[in-house]
Amino acid sequence: MTSKYKYLGKTTEAVDALEKVIGKAAFGADIHLPGMLYGKVLRSPHPHAKIKSIDYSKALTLEGVKAVITSKDLPSLEDARASFGGELTMDLGQIRKLLLADGKTLFDGHAIAAVAATSLEIAEQALELINVDYEILPVIENALQAMRPDTPLIHPDLYTRTLGEKPKAPSNIGTMLEHQRGDPEKGFAEADVVVEESFETAMVHQGYIEPQACAAWADGDGKVTVWTSTQGIFNTRDQIAALLKITRGRLNVVPMEIGGGFGGKNDNLLQTLTVMLAQKTGRPVKMIMSRDEVFRATGPSSPAYFTVKVGAKKDGEITAAYIKMIYDSGAVPGGPLHLGWVASCGAYSIPNLKIDGYDVVSNKPRVQPYRAPGVTPVVFAIETTMDILAEKLGMDTLKFRLRNCAKEGDYMPDDQKYARIGLKEVLERVASHPHWNTPLEGPNRGRGLAMGMWTGATLSSSALVMVNGDGSATGVSGQVDLTGTRTTTRQIIAEALQLPLEKVQVRVADTESTPYTMTSVGSRTTYAFGTAVYRACQDALAQMKARAAPQLLVDVGDIEYAEGKFWSKKDLEKAVSWNEVARNTQTRGEGMVTGRGSATRLPIAPEFNAHIVDVEVDPETGKASIKRWTAVQDAGLAVNPMQVEGQMQGGVTQGIGWGISEYYYYDKGKLRNPTFLDYRMPTSLDVPMIDTSIVEVPAPDGPYGIRGVGEACIVCPPAAIASAIYRATGVRMNKLPMTPEAVFWAIKAKEKQLVAADGH
């Protein structure tokens, strides 16, 4: 892969690599402050129970205990809804219910009280001295149960949000959507083949290695400083401020290094509790979750249920589709229904489409995003249905997808019109790839294919680019670095300002020191934040030209710049170096050149991909072993190819776990596998070498044609594995995960059907 740019499209060393390798990088748990206290949370052992009373008087008598807080310490909320940045609206009333149980518990692990003490051991002892009197309530275990008319309400004040009138009665359905394009009934009538299937996917966790951690200090003037590992410092600041009624200007959030997030560290419950304890004690407080707490009390992904119906003509043209999607949001509304809808069948051109969607509460922890939130489950359902349809039509599965793939001018499921996209190029790369064209060898093996997409998030971004007196440049932002953002930002600045890479530094600053920028989510950082960085560079360059002009005694419009040099278009002899302009700016007291850039509500830049997988299924155990994997993805422009490949390989690995091994095991509402020992994430023994192939179809609106990468990587693996298992065994798997036990019994059921068909 060659690049026309000097610094973009090239693999460069990660700027944070050395500090992390030698152990100098500071994470949330590494903060130590004088007089620091340690906080712990008492969590409910019951998934649904009325809290009749909480008595913590004995805990307060324990030497070393400095404070205990419950929901009674929370301020009342007159306005239960708050808008952050005009783009992210949160129901603070529902978040308040999650923060500290108020009147009843909503899930196993729900916070009841929090303690601050002089040591972690004392804080843990204090929890044992808190007496809570519970009245056990019926457990609503899943969304299907919650939707039954005879099921008790979890929230008597919850009314379904729809586009129409407010419902007259409360419900366990938080949101309902109905969307239609064209005439689905007519489309199905025109189809020669119609396939309808139902699916179920499990709740899974993001699996980040670093538990949530936070330290907070409230000084004598009421100013609060928070040190934490979060995906968005401004989101953290604004949520804490809204819940605790703190003026945003008196709350400073300092970003620490983050040991993985994948969407799961947008939840700021621990941070809010830490601030509450710091305010009550007047001393710094640190809180670190245990792994058990991470599993039970943070936000995993949404379990989901789907019905997919698709019709096509004999030539393979899809005529209509219907999708029913039910997402379990956990304890309060807020599942990924909207995101699942927007991306669901977005890889296909479908003229007639109907989608019904439901966001439903249950007695589980409130879900959080997980890498392309809501999309992996629905793509599993859609791609499996498309696989069946192609087979019934007698078409090659790749040719069927090429026949129906979305292209420029087609419409997304929510009727947004596609600009230039690269799905066709991705599928053509699959068609020419050696993996696709190499015959499978050996028994019990199958090859699967799946394609998918992610819309690409945008949201607000801001950046500063400062030119120092020696000509070096410093990028400053509040964009948390989860995926190598500092490295790619450095490359963008070096390219835009035509400076040597070693003269560019990038710093992630706190909320007091940098302009507002939204959370690092949704594959938005390189695309949306990268746009803000590029614009900041253009602003800095314009200011440098304005300062070079009087030094050359020419008008600013006469100035050209390239490779560290300004000159006059009319007189090439008149020239001055970038470094001279920077130095003169400093010595003449003109003030530092600071370029400012922002990007708000950019057009989306969808990312598309397709995955090929070979599996071998042991018919005696049902274990599906991954033998070979190839991921093909359109990156627009791979700013740093090695980082792009790492994102693709990481997404595949997480998708493999989602597909064949990972799930929350609930027994009557209680989580039974809240450890890495029992929650089966893939290891190096489960994952082969993952081949990657990067396609570059430039995004029309991104800087240098950049698209996001990180989300789409995870959407295809479960569907591709299901396709491969079918070709190895002849059984269709419509439920995730496809564990050895599930595959084994599916094979046995298939054998019984064959025996019955033979009449024996």
Residue pairs with C-beta under 8 A, 6 or more apart in sequence:
1 9
1 638
1 641
1 694
1 696
2 9
3 9
3 10
3 637
5 495
5 704
6 494
6 495
6 498
7 491
7 494
7 495
7 501
8 491
8 492
8 495
8 637
8 639
8 704
9 637
9 638
9 639
9 641
10 491
10 640
10 641
11 640
11 641
11 642
11 643
12 487
12 490
12 491
12 501
12 640
13 487
14 484
14 487
14 643
15 486
15 487
15 490
15 506
16 25
16 257
16 481
16 486
16 487
18 24
19 25
20 257
25 257
26 256
26 257
27 210
27 213
27 229
27 256
27 257
27 258
27 259
28 210
28 212
28 213
28 214
28 215
28 227
28 228
28 229
28 256
28 258
28 288
29 210
29 211
29 213
29 286
29 288
30 256
31 215
31 227
31 256
31 286
32 286
33 215
33 217
33 284
33 286
34 284
35 283
35 284
36 215
36 283
36 284
36 285
36 286
37 66
37 116
37 117
37 118
37 277
37 281
37 283
37 284
37 285
37 286
38 116
38 117
38 118
38 119
38 120
38 122
38 123
38 285
38 286
38 287
39 114
39 115
39 116
39 117
39 123
39 273
39 274
39 277
39 285
39 286
39 287
40 114
40 115
40 117
40 120
40 123
40 124
40 126
40 127
40 287
41 111
41 112
41 113
41 114
41 115
41 127
41 270
41 273
41 287
41 293
41 297
42 111
42 112
42 113
42 114
42 115
42 127
42 130
42 132
43 109
43 110
43 111
43 112
43 293
43 296
43 297
44 101
44 105
44 107
44 108
44 109
44 110
44 111
44 112
44 132
44 134
45 108
45 670
46 105
46 108
46 134
46 136
46 669
47 105
47 106
47 107
47 108
47 139
47 363
47 364
47 668
47 669
47 670
48 104
48 105
48 106
48 107
48 136
48 137
48 138
48 139
48 140
48 154
48 363
48 669
49 104
49 105
49 134
49 135
49 136
49 137
50 103
50 104
50 134
50 135
50 137
51 101
51 103
51 104
51 105
51 112
51 132
51 133
51 134
52 133
52 134
52 135
53 131
53 132
53 133
54 70
54 112
54 113
54 130
54 131
54 132
54 133
55 130
55 131
55 132
55 133
56 68
56 70
56 113
56 129
56 130
56 131
58 129
58 130
58 131
59 65
59 68
59 115
59 126
59 127
59 129
59 130
60 68
62 117
62 122
62 125
62 126
62 129
63 122
64 117
64 118
64 119
64 122
65 115
65 116
65 117
65 122
65 123
65 126
66 116
66 117
66 118
66 281
66 283
67 115
67 116
67 277
67 280
67 281
68 113
68 114
68 115
68 116
68 126
68 130
69 100
69 113
69 114
69 273
69 276
69 277
69 280
70 100
70 112
70 113
71 96
71 99
71 100
71 101
71 102
71 103
73 100
73 276
73 280
74 96
74 99
74 100
74 102
74 243
74 244
74 276
75 243
75 244
75 245
77 92
77 93
77 96
77 243
79 92
80 91
80 92
80 93
80 94
80 96
81 89
81 90
81 91
81 92
81 93
82 89
82 90
82 92
82 238
82 242
83 89
84 90
84 234
84 235
84 238
84 239
84 242
85 234
85 238
85 459
85 460
85 516
85 518
86 460
87 459
87 460
87 518
87 601
88 235
88 459
88 518
88 519
90 239
90 242
91 332
91 333
91 334
92 242
92 243
94 332
94 333
94 334
94 366
95 239
95 243
95 269
95 332
96 102
96 243
97 106
97 331
97 332
98 106
98 110
98 111
98 269
98 331
98 332
98 366
99 111
99 243
99 269
99 272
99 273
100 111
100 112
100 113
100 114
100 273
101 110
101 111
101 112
104 137
105 112
105 134
106 154
106 331
106 332
106 363
107 296
107 330
107 331
107 363
107 364
107 365
107 366
107 669
108 296
108 363
108 669
108 670
108 671
109 293
109 296
109 297
109 365
109 671
110 297
110 331
110 365
111 269
111 273
111 297
112 130
112 132
113 127
113 130
114 273
114 276
114 277
114 287
115 123
115 126
115 127
115 130
115 277
116 123
116 277
116 278
116 280
116 281
116 283
116 285
117 123
117 126
137 152
138 152
139 363
139 668
139 669
140 146
140 151
140 152
140 154
140 172
140 361
140 362
140 363
141 362
141 363
141 666
141 668
141 669
142 303
142 328
142 362
143 303
143 304
143 305
143 326
143 327
143 328
143 358
143 360
143 362
144 305
144 326
145 151
145 362
146 154
146 172
146 173
146 328
146 360
146 361
146 362
147 172
147 173
147 326
147 358
147 360
151 172
153 170
153 171
153 172
154 172
154 331
154 361
154 362
154 363
155 170
155 172
155 332
155 361
156 170
157 170
158 170
158 171
158 172
158 174
158 333
158 361
159 166
159 167
159 169
159 170
159 171
160 167
160 171
160 173
160 174
160 175
160 176
161 174
161 175
161 176
161 333
162 175
162 176
162 177
162 178
163 177
163 178
172 360
172 361
172 362
173 358
173 359
173 360
173 361
174 329
174 332
174 333
174 334
174 335
174 359
174 360
174 361
175 333
175 337
175 357
175 358
175 359
176 356
176 357
176 358
176 359
177 337
177 338
177 341
177 355
177 356
177 357
178 354
178 355
178 356
178 357
179 341
179 353
179 354
179 355
179 357
179 413
179 414
180 353
180 354
180 355
181 350
181 351
181 352
181 353
181 354
181 411
181 415
182 320
182 351
182 352
182 353
183 352
184 320
184 321
184 322
184 352
184 353
184 354
185 320
186 320
186 352
187 311
187 319
187 320
187 351
187 352
188 194
188 309
188 311
188 319
188 320
188 322
188 352
190 311
190 313
190 319
190 320
191 311
191 312
191 313
191 319
191 320
192 312
192 313
192 314
192 393
193 311
193 312
193 314
193 389
193 392
193 393
194 309
194 310
194 311
195 309
195 310
195 311
195 385
195 388
195 389
195 392
196 307
196 308
196 309
196 310
196 385
197 307
197 308
197 309
197 381
197 384
197 385
197 388
197 732
197 734
198 305
198 306
198 307
198 308
198 734
199 305
199 306
199 307
199 308
199 377
199 380
199 381
199 384
199 734
199 735
200 303
200 304
200 305
200 306
200 734
200 735
200 736
201 303
201 304
201 305
201 306
201 376
201 377
201 380
201 381
201 718
201 735
201 736
202 303
202 662
202 663
202 664
202 736
202 737
203 300
203 301
203 302
203 303
203 328
203 364
203 367
203 663
203 664
204 300
204 301
204 370
204 657
204 658
204 662
204 663
204 664
205 264
205 294
205 295
205 298
205 300
205 301
205 370
205 662
205 664
205 679
206 260
206 261
206 262
206 263
206 264
206 300
206 301
206 368
206 370
206 371
207 260
207 262
207 654
207 657
207 662
207 679
207 681
208 259
208 260
208 261
208 262
208 264
208 265
209 259
209 260
210 229
210 258
210 259
210 260
211 288
211 289
211 290
211 291
211 293
211 294
212 229
212 265
212 267
212 270
212 288
212 289
212 294
212 298
213 228
213 229
213 256
213 270
213 286
213 287
213 288
213 289
214 226
214 227
214 228
214 229
214 270
214 271
214 274
214 286
214 287
214 288
215 226
215 227
215 228
215 274
215 284
215 285
215 286
215 287
216 224
216 225
216 226
216 227
216 271
216 274
216 275
216 277
216 278
216 284
216 285
217 224
217 225
217 278
217 283
217 284
217 285
218 224
218 275
218 278
218 279
218 282
219 225
220 282
222 250
223 250
223 251
223 252
224 240
224 246
224 250
224 251
224 252
224 275
224 278
224 279
225 252
225 253
225 254
226 236
226 237
226 240
226 251
226 252
226 253
226 254
226 271
226 274
226 275
227 254
227 256
228 236
228 253
228 254
228 255
228 256
228 271
229 255
229 256
229 257
229 258
229 259
229 261
229 265
230 236
230 253
230 255
230 258
230 265
230 266
230 268
230 271
230 480
231 258
231 261
231 263
231 265
231 266
231 480
231 482
231 519
231 520
231 521
232 266
232 480
232 518
232 519
232 520
232 521
233 253
233 254
233 255
233 478
233 480
233 510
233 511
234 253
234 478
234 511
234 516
234 517
234 518
234 519
235 266
235 268
235 518
235 519
236 253
236 268
236 271
237 248
237 251
237 252
237 253
237 511
238 248
239 268
239 272
240 246
240 251
240 253
240 268
240 271
240 272
240 275
241 247
241 248
241 251
243 272
244 272
244 275
244 276
244 279
246 275
251 511
252 510
252 511
252 512
253 510
253 511
254 510
255 478
255 480
255 508
255 509
255 510
257 481
258 265
258 480
258 481
258 482
260 482
261 482
261 520
262 369
262 370
262 371
262 654
263 368
263 369
263 370
263 371
263 373
263 521
264 298
264 299
264 300
264 368
264 369
264 370
266 299
266 368
266 369
266 519
266 521
267 298
267 299
267 366
267 368
269 297
270 287
270 289
273 287
274 285
274 286
274 287
277 285
277 287
278 284
278 285
289 297
289 298
291 674
291 675
291 676
292 674
292 675
294 674
295 664
295 671
295 673
295 674
295 675
295 679
296 365
296 671
296 674
297 365
298 365
298 368
299 330
299 365
299 366
299 367
299 368
299 369
300 365
300 367
300 368
300 370
300 664
301 336
301 367
301 368
301 369
301 370
301 373
301 376
301 377
302 327
302 328
302 329
302 330
302 335
302 336
302 367
302 373
302 374
302 377
303 327
303 328
303 364
303 664
304 325
304 326
304 327
304 328
304 340
304 374
304 377
304 378
305 325
305 326
306 323
306 324
306 325
306 326
306 377
306 378
306 381
307 322
307 323
307 324
308 321
308 322
308 323
308 324
308 381
308 382
308 385
309 321
309 322
309 323
309 385
310 318
310 320
310 321
310 322
310 382
310 385
310 386
310 389
311 318
311 319
311 320
311 321
312 318
312 319
312 389
312 393
312 404
313 319
314 393
315 403
316 390
316 393
316 395
316 399
316 400
316 403
316 404
317 403
317 404
318 348
318 349
318 350
318 351
318 404
319 351
319 352
320 350
320 351
320 352
320 353
321 345
321 348
321 350
321 352
321 353
321 354
322 353
322 354
322 355
323 344
323 345
323 353
323 354
323 355
323 356
323 378
323 381
323 382
324 355
324 356
324 357
325 337
325 340
325 341
325 344
325 355
325 356
325 357
325 358
325 378
326 357
326 358
326 360
327 335
327 336
327 337
327 340
327 357
327 358
327 359
327 360
327 367
327 374
328 335
328 360
328 361
328 362
328 364
328 367
329 335
329 337
329 359
329 360
329 361
329 362
329 366
329 367
330 361
330 362
330 364
330 365
330 366
330 367
331 361
331 362
331 363
331 364
331 365
331 366
332 361
332 366
333 359
333 361
334 359
334 366
334 367
335 359
335 360
335 367
335 374
336 367
336 369
336 373
336 374
336 375
337 357
337 358
337 359
337 374
338 374
339 369
339 372
339 373
339 374
339 375
339 455
340 357
340 373
340 374
340 375
340 377
340 378
341 355
341 357
341 374
341 413
341 414
342 412
342 413
342 414
342 416
342 455
343 372
343 374
343 375
343 378
343 379
343 412
343 413
343 452
343 453
343 454
343 455
343 715
344 355
344 375
344 378
344 379
344 382
344 413
345 353
345 382
345 413
346 406
346 412
346 413
346 453
346 455
346 606
347 379
347 401
347 405
347 406
347 423
347 451
347 452
347 453
347 608
348 382
348 386
348 404
348 405
348 406
349 404
349 405
349 406
349 407
349 410
350 404
353 413
355 413
363 669
364 664
364 666
364 669
369 521
369 522
370 376
371 651
371 654
371 710
371 711
371 713
371 714
372 454
372 711
372 712
372 714
372 715
375 452
375 453
375 454
375 711
375 715
376 655
376 658
376 714
376 715
376 717
376 718
377 718
377 736
379 450
379 452
379 715
379 716
379 718
379 719
380 659
380 718
380 719
380 722
380 736
381 734
382 719
383 450
383 451
383 452
383 716
383 719
383 720
383 722
383 723
384 719
384 722
384 723
384 732
384 733
384 734
386 397
386 400
386 401
387 397
387 448
387 719
387 722
387 723
387 726
388 732
389 400
390 396
390 397
390 400
390 401
391 397
393 400
395 403
397 449
397 723
398 427
398 430
398 431
398 436
398 449
401 427
401 449
401 451
401 610
402 424
402 427
402 428
402 431
405 423
405 424
405 427
405 451
406 412
406 418
406 421
406 423
406 453
406 608
407 418
407 421
407 423
407 424
408 418
408 419
408 420
408 421
409 417
409 418
410 417
410 418
411 417
411 418
412 418
412 455
412 606
416 604
418 606
419 603
419 699
419 700
419 701
420 697
420 698
420 699
420 700
421 606
421 608
421 634
421 697
422 608
422 634
422 636
422 695
422 696
422 697
423 451
423 453
423 608
423 634
425 634
425 695
425 697
426 451
426 608
426 609
426 610
426 632
426 633
426 634
426 695
427 451
427 610
429 632
429 693
429 695
430 436
430 449
430 610
430 612
430 630
430 632
433 612
433 630
433 632
433 693
435 612
435 614
435 628
435 630
435 691
436 449
436 612
436 630
440 446
440 447
440 614
442 616
444 616
444 617
444 618
444 619
444 728
444 729
445 614
445 615
445 616
445 617
445 627
445 728
446 614
446 615
446 617
446 723
446 724
446 725
446 726
446 727
446 728
446 729
447 612
447 613
447 614
447 723
447 724
447 727
448 612
448 613
448 615
448 719
448 720
448 721
448 722
448 723
448 724
448 725
448 726
448 727
449 610
449 611
449 612
449 720
449 723
450 610
450 611
450 716
450 717
450 719
450 720
450 723
451 608
451 609
451 610
451 611
451 716
452 608
452 609
452 610
452 712
452 715
452 716
452 719
453 606
453 607
453 608
453 609
453 712
453 715
454 522
454 523
454 606
454 607
454 708
454 711
454 712
454 715
455 604
455 606
456 522
456 523
456 524
456 527
456 604
456 605
456 606
456 607
456 707
456 708
456 711
457 521
457 522
457 523
457 524
457 528
457 604
457 708
458 524
458 527
458 528
458 599
458 601
458 602
458 603
458 604
459 518
459 519
459 521
459 522
459 524
459 528
460 516
460 517
460 518
460 598
460 599
460 600
460 601
461 479
461 517
461 518
461 524
461 528
461 529
461 531
461 532
461 598
461 599
461 600
462 477
462 478
462 514
462 515
462 516
462 517
462 532
462 596
462 597
462 598
462 599
463 475
463 476
463 477
463 479
463 489
463 515
463 517
463 529
463 532
463 533
463 535
463 536
463 596
463 597
463 598
464 475
464 476
464 477
464 514
464 515
464 536
464 594
464 595
464 596
464 597
465 473
465 474
465 475
465 476
465 493
465 497
465 533
465 536
465 537
465 539
465 540
465 594
465 595
465 597
466 473
466 474
466 475
466 476
466 540
466 592
466 593
466 594
466 595
467 473
467 540
467 543
467 544
467 582
467 585
467 592
467 593
467 594
467 595
468 474
468 582
468 592
469 582
469 583
469 585
469 586
469 587
469 592
470 579
470 582
470 583
471 499
471 503
471 564
471 577
471 578
471 579
471 582
471 583
472 499
472 503
472 504
472 505
473 493
473 497
473 499
473 503
473 504
473 505
473 540
474 504
474 505
474 506
474 507
475 489
475 490
475 493
475 504
475 505
475 506
475 507
475 533
475 536
476 506
476 507
476 509
476 513
476 514
477 489
477 506
477 507
477 508
477 509
477 514
477 515
477 517
477 529
477 532
477 533
478 508
478 509
478 510
478 511
478 514
478 515
478 516
478 517
479 485
479 489
479 508
479 517
479 520
479 525
479 529
480 508
480 519
480 520
481 508
481 520
482 520
482 525
483 520
483 525
483 526
483 643
483 647
483 710
484 640
484 643
484 646
485 508
485 520
485 525
485 526
485 529
486 506
486 508
487 640
487 643
488 525
488 526
488 530
488 639
488 640
488 643
489 506
489 529
489 530
489 533
490 501
490 504
490 505
490 506
491 501
491 639
491 640
492 530
492 533
492 534
492 537
492 639
492 703
492 704
493 499
493 504
493 506
493 533
493 537
494 500
494 501
494 503
494 504
495 704
496 533
496 534
496 537
496 538
496 541
497 504
497 537
497 540
497 541
497 578
498 561
498 562
498 563
498 564
499 564
499 578
515 596
515 598
517 529
517 532
518 524
522 708
522 711
523 607
523 707
523 708
523 709
523 710
523 711
523 712
524 708
525 708
526 639
526 706
526 708
526 709
527 602
527 605
527 636
527 699
527 702
527 706
527 707
527 708
528 599
528 602
529 599
530 639
530 702
530 703
530 706
531 597
531 599
531 602
531 701
531 702
531 703
532 597
532 598
532 599
533 597
533 703
534 597
534 703
534 704
535 597
535 598
535 599
536 595
536 596
536 597
537 595
537 597
538 595
538 597
539 595
539 596
539 597
540 593
540 594
540 595
541 561
541 595
542 595
543 593
543 594
543 595
544 561
544 566
544 578
544 581
544 582
544 593
545 556
545 559
545 561
545 566
546 556
547 581
547 584
547 585
547 590
547 593
548 559
548 561
548 566
548 576
548 581
549 555
549 556
549 558
549 559
551 576
551 580
551 581
551 584
552 559
552 566
552 567
552 568
552 574
552 575
552 576
553 574
554 568
554 570
554 571
554 574
558 568
558 569
558 570
559 566
559 567
559 568
559 569
560 566
560 567
560 568
560 569
561 567
561 578
564 577
564 578
564 579
565 575
565 576
565 577
565 578
566 575
566 576
566 577
566 578
566 581
567 574
567 575
567 576
568 574
568 575
582 593
585 591
585 592
585 593
586 592
602 701
602 702
603 700
603 701
605 636
605 699
605 700
605 701
605 702
605 706
605 707
605 708
606 707
607 633
607 634
607 635
607 636
607 707
607 708
607 709
607 711
607 712
608 633
608 634
608 712
609 631
609 632
609 633
609 634
609 648
609 712
609 713
609 715
609 716
610 632
610 633
610 716
611 629
611 630
611 631
611 632
611 652
611 716
611 717
611 720
612 628
612 629
612 630
612 632
612 720
613 626
613 628
613 629
613 630
613 717
613 720
613 721
613 723
613 724
614 626
614 627
614 628
614 629
614 724
615 624
615 625
615 626
615 627
615 721
615 724
615 725
615 728
616 624
616 625
616 627
616 728
617 623
617 624
617 625
617 725
617 728
617 729
617 743
617 747
618 625
618 740
619 729
619 747
621 740
621 744
622 739
622 740
622 741
622 742
622 743
622 744
622 745
622 746
622 747
623 740
623 743
624 660
624 721
624 724
624 725
624 728
624 738
624 740
624 743
626 656
626 686
626 687
626 688
626 721
627 688
628 688
628 691
629 652
629 688
629 689
629 690
629 691
630 690
630 691
630 692
630 693
631 648
631 649
631 651
631 652
631 690
631 691
631 692
631 693
631 713
631 716
632 692
632 693
632 694
632 695
633 644
633 648
633 692
633 693
633 694
633 695
633 709
633 712
633 713
634 694
634 695
634 696
634 697
634 707
635 644
635 694
635 695
635 696
635 706
635 707
635 709
636 696
636 697
636 698
636 699
636 702
636 705
636 706
636 707
637 696
637 698
637 702
637 704
637 705
637 706
637 707
638 644
638 694
638 696
638 709
639 704
639 706
641 694
644 692
644 694
644 709
645 692
645 694
647 709
647 710
647 713
648 690
648 692
648 694
648 709
648 713
649 690
649 692
650 713
651 710
651 711
651 712
651 713
651 714
651 717
652 687
652 690
652 713
652 714
652 717
653 682
653 687
653 690
654 682
654 714
654 717
655 713
655 714
655 715
655 716
655 717
655 718
656 682
656 686
656 687
656 717
656 721
657 680
657 681
657 682
657 686
657 737
658 714
658 717
658 718
658 736
658 737
659 717
659 718
659 721
659 722
659 736
659 737
659 738
660 686
660 721
660 737
660 738
660 739
661 680
661 681
661 682
661 686
661 737
661 739
662 679
662 680
662 681
662 737
663 736
663 737
664 671
664 673
664 679
665 671
665 672
665 673
665 678
666 672
672 678
673 679
696 705
697 705
698 704
698 705
699 705
699 706
699 707
718 736
718 737
718 738
721 738
722 732
722 733
722 734
722 738
725 731
725 733
725 738
725 743
726 732
726 733
729 743
729 746
729 747
729 750
730 750
731 743
731 746
731 747
731 749
731 750
732 746
733 742
733 743
733 746
735 742
